[in-house]
Amino acid sequence: MTTRWPRILLATLCLLAFAASASAEGAWVLQTAYPTATECTEAIDYREVLTPKNLFTIDRRSRTDLFLMEQSASTPTARSR
């Protein structure tokens, strides 16, 4: 019975590691702390202006939340025929 606890501990740690990586769903999240909401908003405004519109999908969800998604070549685009 005493030789079982290292396996249980290892299995639990592996499960926690997997759950932590799955929670982000493969997305990269950049989190930076700013002293004030105004500074945060100004930094996001600047980032939005500098982002190339033809390479990224840009979604401004709120004053302090900017979502950027790289457009891949495999993403289908709507074309008129």
SULVEN-V169082 format. One line per field, one symbol per residue. ss: DSSP state (A for helix, B for strand, O for the rest). burial: b if it has 16 or more other ideal C-beta (glycine too) atoms within 10 Angstrom, else e. A space follows every 50 residues. Layout:
ss->???
burial->???
This chain:
ss->OOOOAAAAAAAAAAAAAAAAAAAOOOOOOOOOOOOOAAAAAAAAAAAAAA OOOOOBBBBBBBOOBBBBBBOOOOOOOOOOO
burial->eeeeeeeeeeeeeeeeeeeeeeeeeeeeeeeeeeeeeeebeeebeeeeee eeeeeeeeeeeeeeebeeeeeeeeeeeeeee
